[in-house]
Amino acid sequence: MKNNKQIKERSILLLRWCLAAVLLTGHAAAYAQNSHERALSAQEARQWAARLTEAWKDSLRTAYAETLATQQLQIDTLTMPLHWELIGSEPADGRSLFISLHGGGGAPKAVNDSQWKNQWRLYHPANSVYLCPRAPVDAWNMHFLAGIDEFYRRIIQMAVACFNVNPNKVYLMGYSAGGDGVWRLAPRMADSWSAASMMAGHPGDVSLLNLRNTPFMIWCGEQDAAYDRNKRCQERINEMDSLHRADTEGYVFEGHIVKGKGHWMDLEDAAAVEWMASHKRNPYPTKIVWRQEEELHQHFYWLSAPKEEMARGKEVRVALRGNTISIERCDYQKLTICLNDEMVNLDKPVKVVCQGRTLFKGKAKRHAATLRHTLSERGDPAYMFPAQLTVRMH
């Protein structure tokens, strides 16, 4: 029955999106000449983006109707129960979304259920959707197991479409095992978060490089010695400090080792809510540091890598200044760069350089098809781009 429901939900989503794309493509047909879509002006691109966004949101409201009713999200064989609360009023620029991950881990189901319900009451972010997902499994890595990133992406999409959440006001937090999840999810999905806060979790072997544009908080009790959490968290605070000193415009962070506290910090960590809320996501940072983690992602901010080349540890470093994109490092044979008029002047030539070599120089044209493709591929209105180009490193 659950598989049938999932198939139905996916089918509705695909049908509605395809229908919307077909209808909108009909408008574009008037501009087509010799089977090539006419390039758009900046104003036309903005109009197209607005229409596509509304069609996309409308399709999601239908697709997630059952999830809203049952408060359960299913992908393949995994089911994630959801609890959410709408707190306060809706600001003019949309609500915030706080995804809050519960503690527990490799414990009996009843323990994790209790920890999940406890998470409902811990924090109260103003004017927000406060959403607590119940991990779909009872295991130490329950919040960051393979394939789970898609759950969080869909939660964000549902909140944007159904609760008028601003996609640039999405925050991640978690306690204990939930903190373990934040350590992993904050870097590997850094382009989704406006800020993140880790409470009483263990960092393991994660890299923090991807947090260059994602404000990050670390909270741990001074006496939280199990698994050396206090020592490992202090090491990561030192690491973030070093990253920030070397790149003072990036790696915004705060680290707190709470004196006299053990694994439970008596909610001193609740200060993270206001701190996170003071930050908004910039989906178009002028410098990107992207390192593939154990969960491989094809896209990161305004960059895309070849799917067949992705592997953990591969890295890209790119900077944007004016209409020039400088590739400082790229471990792929080619790189796709997405562009819009907030990033560059698309009415003028764009230049892509790498270690003294010019890889591209010319105009990147705006197209409705590129807007449709990037919105469908990324599932985030902020990452819907009218222009993109692919450069080869060699």
C-alpha positions in Angstrom: 0.0 0.0 0.0 2.8 2.4 0.9 4.6 1.7 -2.4 1.3 2.4 -4.3 0.9 5.7 -2.4 4.5 6.7 -3.3 4.0 5.8 -6.9 0.8 7.8 -7.0 2.5 10.8 -5.4 5.4 10.7 -7.8 3.1 10.3 -10.8 1.0 13.3 -9.8 4.1 15.4 -9.3 5.5 14.4 -12.7 2.1 14.9 -14.4 1.5 18.3 -13.0 5.0 19.5 -13.6 5.0 18.2 -17.2 1.6 19.8 -17.8 2.9 23.1 -16.4 6.0 22.9 -18.6 4.0 22.1 -21.7 1.7 25.0 -21.1 4.6 27.4 -20.5 6.5 26.0 -23.5 3.5 27.0 -25.6 4.2 30.6 -24.8 7.9 30.1 -25.8 6.9 28.6 -29.1 6.0 32.0 -30.4 9.7 32.9 -30.0 11.1 29.8 -31.6 12.9 30.1 -35.0 14.5 27.3 -36.9 14.0 24.9 -34.0 16.2 27.1 -31.8 14.6 28.9 -28.8 15.1 32.7 -28.9 17.3 34.2 -26.3 15.5 36.2 -23.6 16.0 39.6 -22.3 16.6 40.2 -18.6 13.0 41.3 -18.1 11.6 38.3 -20.0 13.8 35.9 -17.9 12.4 37.4 -14.7 8.8 37.0 -16.0 9.5 33.4 -17.1 11.0 32.6 -13.7 8.0 34.0 -11.9 5.6 31.9 -14.0 7.6 28.8 -13.6 7.9 29.2 -9.9 4.2 29.5 -9.4 3.5 26.5 -11.6 6.2 24.5 -9.7 4.6 25.4 -6.3 1.2 24.5 -7.6 2.4 21.1 -8.7 4.0 20.5 -5.2 0.9 21.5 -3.3 -0.9 18.7 -5.1 2.0 16.2 -4.9 2.4 16.7 -1.1 -1.3 16.7 -0.2 -1.1 13.2 1.2 2.1 13.9 3.1 0.4 16.9 4.7 -2.6 14.8 5.6 -0.6 11.9 7.0 2.5 13.8 8.2 4.6 11.0 6.7 7.1 11.3 3.9 8.0 8.1 2.0 10.9 7.5 -0.4 11.4 4.0 -1.7 11.3 1.7 1.3 11.9 4.4 4.0 9.2 6.3 5.8 9.9 9.5 7.7 7.2 10.7 10.2 7.0 14.4 10.5 5.9 16.8 13.2 5.6 20.5 12.6 4.2 23.6 14.2 3.6 27.0 12.7 4.9 29.5 15.3 4.0 33.2 15.2 2.9 35.2 12.2 4.1 35.2 8.6 6.7 37.9 7.8 6.4 39.9 4.6 9.3 37.9 3.1 7.9 34.5 4.1 8.3 32.2 7.1 11.5 30.6 8.3 11.9 26.8 8.4 13.8 25.2 11.2 14.5 21.5 10.7 15.3 20.1 14.2 16.9 16.6 14.5 16.2 14.5 17.6 18.5 12.4 19.8 18.6 8.7 20.3 20.4 6.5 17.8 21.1 2.8 18.0 18.4 2.3 20.6 15.0 0.7 20.8 12.2 2.3 18.8 10.5 3.5 21.9 13.6 5.4 23.0 13.9 7.2 19.6 10.2 7.9 19.6 10.5 9.5 23.0 13.5 11.6 21.9 11.6 12.7 18.8 8.7 13.9 20.8 11.0 15.6 23.3 12.5 17.5 20.3 9.1 19.0 19.5 9.3 21.1 22.7 12.9 22.1 22.9 13.0 25.2 20.7 10.6 27.9 19.7 11.9 29.9 16.7 9.7 33.0 16.0 7.6 33.3 12.9 8.7 29.9 11.6 7.7 26.4 10.7 9.4 24.3 13.4 9.7 20.8 11.9 11.0 17.7 13.6 11.5 14.7 11.3 11.5 11.3 13.0 14.5 9.3 11.7 13.3 6.5 9.4 15.5 3.9 11.1 16.8 3.2 14.6 20.5 3.3 14.1 23.5 5.4 15.1 23.6 7.1 11.7 19.8 7.5 11.5 19.8 11.1 10.4 22.5 10.9 7.7 22.4 7.4 6.3 22.9 6.9 2.5 20.1 8.4 0.4 18.5 10.4 3.2 19.5 13.8 1.8 16.5 13.6 -0.6 14.1 13.6 2.4 15.4 16.9 3.6 15.3 18.4 0.1 11.6 17.3 -0.2 10.8 18.7 3.3 12.2 22.1 2.2 10.2 21.9 -1.1 7.0 21.1 0.8 7.5 23.9 3.2 8.2 26.4 0.5 5.2 25.5 -1.5 2.7 24.7 1.2 3.7 27.0 4.1 5.2 29.9 2.1 8.7 29.4 3.6 11.4 31.6 2.2 14.0 29.2 0.7 16.7 31.6 1.9 15.5 31.2 5.5 16.0 27.5 6.1 17.9 26.3 9.1 19.3 23.0 10.4 19.8 22.0 14.0 20.0 18.8 16.1 20.9 17.4 19.5 23.0 14.4 20.4 22.4 11.9 17.5 20.7 14.8 15.9 23.9 16.7 16.3 25.7 13.9 14.6 23.4 14.4 11.7 24.1 18.2 11.6 27.8 17.5 11.4 27.3 15.5 8.2 24.3 17.3 6.6 25.5 20.9 7.2 28.6 20.5 4.9 27.2 18.2 2.3 24.0 20.2 1.9 25.6 23.6 2.7 23.9 25.3 -0.3 20.5 24.5 1.2 21.0 26.0 4.6 20.9 29.6 5.7 22.8 28.6 8.9 23.2 25.5 11.0 23.8 24.6 14.7 25.2 21.4 16.1 24.3 20.5 19.7 26.2 17.7 21.6 27.1 15.6 18.6 30.3 13.8 17.4 31.9 15.1 14.2 33.6 11.9 13.1 35.7 12.4 10.0 33.7 15.1 8.3 35.3 17.9 6.4 34.2 21.5 7.1 35.4 23.0 3.9 31.9 23.3 2.4 30.8 25.6 5.2 32.5 28.5 3.6 29.2 30.3 3.0 27.1 28.7 5.7 27.2 30.2 9.2 27.7 27.4 11.7 27.5 26.9 15.5 29.1 24.3 17.7 27.7 23.5 21.1 29.0 21.0 23.6 29.1 20.5 27.3 32.5 20.9 29.0 32.0 17.6 30.7 30.5 15.7 27.8 33.4 13.2 27.6 31.5 10.2 26.1 33.2 9.4 22.8 35.5 12.4 23.5 32.7 14.7 22.3 34.1 17.7 24.2 37.6 17.2 22.8 36.5 16.6 19.3 34.1 19.6 19.3 36.9 21.8 20.6 39.2 20.6 17.8 36.5 21.5 15.3 36.1 24.9 16.8 39.8 25.4 16.4 39.5 24.2 12.8 36.7 26.7 12.0 38.7 29.5 13.5 41.7 28.6 11.3 39.5 28.5 8.2 38.0 31.8 9.0 41.4 33.4 9.7 42.6 32.2 6.3 39.4 33.4 4.6 38.0 36.2 6.7 34.9 36.8 4.4 33.9 33.1 4.9 33.5 30.5 7.6 31.3 32.6 9.9 30.9 30.5 13.1 30.6 30.5 16.9 31.9 27.7 19.1 30.6 27.1 22.7 32.1 24.6 25.1 29.6 25.2 28.0 31.3 25.2 31.3 30.0 22.9 34.0 27.6 21.1 31.7 27.6 17.5 30.5 25.7 16.0 27.6 22.6 18.1 28.6 23.3 21.8 28.5 20.1 22.9 30.2 19.0 24.7 27.0 21.9 27.2 27.0 22.2 26.1 23.4 18.8 27.6 22.6 20.7 30.8 22.0 21.5 29.3 18.6 17.9 29.9 17.4 18.2 33.7 17.4 21.8 33.5 16.1 20.8 31.4 13.1 17.7 33.5 12.4 19.9 36.5 12.0 21.4 35.0 8.8 19.9 34.4 5.4 21.2 32.2 2.7 23.1 33.8 -0.2 22.6 31.3 -3.0 25.1 33.2 -5.2 28.3 33.5 -3.2 31.2 35.1 -5.0 33.5 32.3 -3.7 32.7 28.6 -3.5 34.6 25.8 -1.9 33.0 22.4 -2.8 34.3 19.1 -1.6 32.4 15.9 -2.3 31.5 14.0 0.8 30.3 10.4 1.4 26.9 11.3 -0.1 27.7 12.6 -3.6 25.9 15.6 -5.0 26.0 16.8 -8.6 25.1 20.4 -7.8 26.4 23.0 -5.3 25.3 26.6 -5.4 25.8 27.7 -9.0 28.1 24.8 -10.0 27.4 21.4 -11.4 29.8 18.5 -11.9 29.7 15.5 -14.3 27.7 12.8 -12.6 30.0 10.0 -14.0 33.1 11.7 -12.4 31.9 12.3 -8.9 33.8 10.8 -6.0 34.4 11.6 -2.4 37.2 14.0 -1.9 37.0 15.7 -5.3 37.2 19.4 -4.9 36.3 22.6 -6.7 37.3 26.2 -5.8 35.8 29.0 -7.8 35.6 32.8 -7.4 33.4 35.4 -9.2 34.4 39.0 -9.7 32.4 41.2 -12.0 31.9 39.1 -15.2 34.9 37.0 -14.7 34.8 33.5 -13.1 38.1 32.2 -11.9 38.5 28.5 -11.4 41.3 28.1 -8.8 40.9 24.3 -8.6 38.8 21.7 -10.4 39.2 18.0 -10.0 36.8 17.2 -12.8 37.4 17.2 -16.6 34.6 19.7 -17.1 32.5 22.0 -15.0 29.0 23.5 -15.6 28.5 27.1 -14.4 25.0 28.5 -14.0 24.4 32.2 -14.2 21.7 34.8 -13.7 21.5 38.6 -13.7 22.0 38.9 -10.0 25.5 37.3 -10.4 26.8 38.9 -13.6 25.7 41.2 -16.4 24.4 38.8 -19.0 24.1 41.5 -21.6 27.9 41.6 -21.6 30.5 38.9 -22.3 31.4 36.5 -19.5 34.9 35.2 -19.1 36.0 31.9 -17.5 39.7 31.5 -16.6 41.7 28.8 -15.0 45.4 29.2 -14.0 46.1 31.8 -16.6 44.1 30.1 -19.4 40.9 31.4 -20.8 38.4 28.6 -21.0 35.4 30.7 -22.3 34.8 34.3 -23.4 31.5 35.3 -24.8 27.9 35.9 -24.0 25.9 33.4 -22.0 22.4 33.7 -23.4 19.2 33.5 -21.4 16.7 30.8 -22.4 13.4 29.7 -21.0 14.4 26.0 -21.5 17.4 26.6 -19.2 15.1 28.1 -16.5 12.8 25.1 -16.8 15.6 22.6 -16.8 17.4 24.0 -13.8 14.3 24.4 -11.7 13.3 20.8 -12.5 16.8 19.5 -11.8 17.5 21.5 -8.6 14.0 21.8 -7.1 14.8 25.2 -5.6 13.6 28.5 -7.1 16.8 30.2 -6.1 18.7 27.7 -8.3 16.6 28.3 -11.4 19.0 29.9 -13.8 18.4 31.4 -17.3 21.9 30.7 -18.5 24.6 28.1 -18.1 27.9 27.1 -19.8 30.1 24.1 -19.6 33.9 24.5 -19.7 36.6 21.8 -20.1 39.6 21.8 -18.0 41.9 20.3 -20.6 
